[in-house]
Amino acid sequence: MDHLSYAAQIRRGVVRLNRRLRQERGEGSLSPNQLGVLGHLRRHGPATPGEVAAAERQRPQSLTRVFAELEADGLIARTADSADRRQSVLTLTAEGLRALERDMAERDAWLAAALGTLNETEREVLRLAGALMDRLADTEPQEPSSGTAALQEPFSGTAELRKPSL
């Protein structure tokens, strides 16, 4: 199997699982954009609206209403930037953290039940795959020097799955 075939198969699985996890969210749950903003602030701390939008690969104008809704609901706080008073800084509130954790818990509960249908080896493979997907999400792919030929080549050797060292 070549790299493009692996990529397509992984993408399909990720998209289907993501769709299913979205379906498992309860009524009145946070929107995907709201989750993205709250998640960014949880992972990276206070940020300007422009920084959040760039990280979410959206235009700041596209998130203006989302920021306003989150602020009105008390899930984020907006303060003036001490270095540039024209700029605002968004901060996750304690209520915002609780809302984010509730939303994640709903999806985690479904996923835990689904994992219970797999055997121990399958669960371990998925745990390792999750860690690898985290790494992939943080990677900027290198452009192959010879067009897409490098993507077409089959993987050489065998990949060894190891538990991450602590």
Secondary structure, 3 states (H helix, E strand, C coil): CEHHHHHHHHHHHHHHHHHHHHHCCCCCCCCHHHHHHHHHHHHHCCECHHHHHHHCCCCHHHHHHHHHHHHHCCCEEEEECCCCCCCEEEEECHHHHHHHHHHHHHHHHHHHHHHCCCCHHHHHHHHHHHHHHHHHHCCCCCCCCCCCHHHHCECCCCCCCCCCCC
